[in-house]
Amino acid sequence: MINVQDNKITISKGDNAVVRLRLMKDGLPFTLDIGDKLIFTANTPMPIVKELDSPTLVFLKSDTANCVAGTYEYDIRIIFASGEQYYLIFQT
């Protein structure tokens, strides 16, 4: 099971899931350029780290198999091809 509401992502332990991230800048859709990447980190006891070159986040069964039920923070780091970086921290 997966549920996404606002910035809260709910996934059942051991499930596969795909989340399409919607990036916005100044209220407008923002797209990554060639060479830009996203790094998603869920601060679980064994952190889940995903490096992405598109705004599609894929969770495999193995990503959540060892998670304990609970609420975790996650962050997304945008690294531009120029080397400039931005951090987005989400509390659920």
C-alpha positions in Angstrom: 0.0 0.0 0.0 1.2 3.5 -0.8 -0.5 6.8 0.1 0.9 10.3 -0.6 -0.8 13.3 0.9 0.9 16.7 0.9 4.4 15.9 2.0 3.5 12.7 3.8 4.5 9.4 2.2 3.0 6.2 3.6 4.3 2.8 2.5 3.6 -0.6 3.8 6.6 -2.5 5.0 8.0 -4.7 2.2 6.0 -3.2 -0.6 7.2 -1.8 -3.9 6.1 1.8 -4.6 6.6 4.6 -7.1 6.3 8.3 -6.1 6.4 11.0 -8.7 7.8 14.1 -7.1 6.4 17.5 -8.2 9.1 20.1 -8.0 8.0 23.8 -7.9 10.0 27.0 -7.9 8.2 30.3 -7.3 4.9 28.6 -7.7 5.7 27.2 -11.1 6.7 23.7 -12.2 10.4 23.1 -12.1 12.2 20.5 -14.3 15.7 19.2 -13.8 18.3 19.9 -16.5 20.8 17.5 -17.9 23.4 16.8 -15.2 21.1 17.8 -12.3 20.2 15.2 -9.7 18.1 14.6 -6.7 19.1 12.7 -3.6 16.3 11.4 -1.4 17.2 10.3 2.1 14.7 8.8 4.6 16.0 9.0 8.1 15.0 5.4 9.1 17.2 3.3 11.4 18.9 2.0 8.3 18.6 5.2 6.1 17.0 4.8 2.6 19.1 6.8 0.1 18.1 7.2 -3.5 20.0 9.1 -6.1 17.7 10.2 -9.0 18.2 11.9 -12.3 14.4 12.4 -12.6 11.6 13.2 -10.1 10.5 9.6 -10.0 11.2 7.8 -6.7 11.1 4.0 -6.7 11.0 2.0 -3.5 11.7 -1.7 -3.7 10.6 -4.3 -1.2 14.2 -4.4 0.1 14.2 -0.7 0.9 11.4 -1.0 3.5 11.8 -4.6 4.6 13.8 -3.7 7.7 11.9 -0.6 8.7 10.1 -0.5 12.0 6.6 1.0 11.9 6.9 4.7 12.7 7.1 8.3 11.4 10.4 9.4 9.8 11.7 12.6 8.4 13.1 12.7 4.9 15.0 15.2 2.9 15.6 15.9 -0.8 18.8 17.5 -1.9 18.9 19.0 -5.4 22.4 19.1 -6.9 22.6 21.2 -10.0 25.2 20.4 -12.8 26.9 23.7 -11.7 27.6 22.2 -8.3 25.1 24.4 -6.5 22.9 22.5 -3.9 19.6 23.0 -2.2 18.1 21.0 0.7 14.4 20.4 1.3 13.6 18.9 4.7 10.2 17.4 5.2 8.7 16.6 8.6 5.8 14.2 8.6 
